[in-house]
């Protein structure tokens, strides 16, 4: 469990270092890397569960969870009750 958490935090940190901050104040999904953009495309404006995203993307739950966190920090999605996410 602790090793899973440290791997997740390491991945998140590496993504934050490699991504360039947006110069504008508007939300811009064009600055996302290909994998994050593909996951964002699979999230609807209605609630979408993490399990559904794992099935649709073929990625592991660890990878999807860290990508969701990054998308949420970029204010492109927000969490909804019951482990769901929606596009903003």
N, C-alpha and C positions, 0 to 999 in steps of 0.2 A: 504494500500500500504506500509506504513512504517512498519507495523507489519510483512508483508510478507518478506520484505527486512531483518528485524532483525532476523526472523526465518531462512532465507537462510544463512545469515552470521554466525549465531550460529551453523548451521549444518556444514558449511564449516570449521569453527574453530575447531569443535569437530573432524572432519575427519583429519585435519592436525595434531592435537595432538595425535590421536590414531595410525596414520600410521607412520611406521618407515622409515627414509630416506634410499634410496638405497646406498649401499656402493660403487658400481661401477659407471662408467660414462656412461655405455650403458643403453639404454632404456629396462626396464624389466617389462613386464606385469604380470609375475608370482607372483609378490608381491601385486597385487590388491586383495581386498576382493571379494567375490563371486559375489555380485550384480554389482560392477563396472566392473568386468571381463565379465559378461554377457552383459552389455551395450556395452562395447568395441567390443565384438564379433558381435554386430548388426550394427556397423559402418563400412562401406565399404571403400575401397581406392578411390572410387568416392564419390562425394558430397552426404551426407545424411542429410535430414532436421530434425530439432528438432521435428516437428510434426510426422514424420515417426518413430522416436525413441520412442516417447511417445506411439504411437499405438503399436509398436512391443514389447515394454517392459511392458506395462500395468501400468507404474508408472505415477505419476503426473508430470506436467511440471516443478514444483518447484524442485522436486527430480532429474529429468533428467538434468535440468539446472545446479544444483550444482555438480552433478556427472561429467558433461561435463567439468566444470571448473577444477575439480580435475584431470581429464584425460589430459586436456590441460597443466596444471601445471607440470604434470609428463612427458610431451612431448611425449605422445602416440597418440594424435590427434592434429589437428589444425583447427581453424575456417576458413571457406571459405565464400565468398560473399553470401548474401541472407539468412543468418541464417542456413547455412549448416556446417557440420563438415566432415573431412576426416581423416582416419588413416595415420600415418606417417610410 
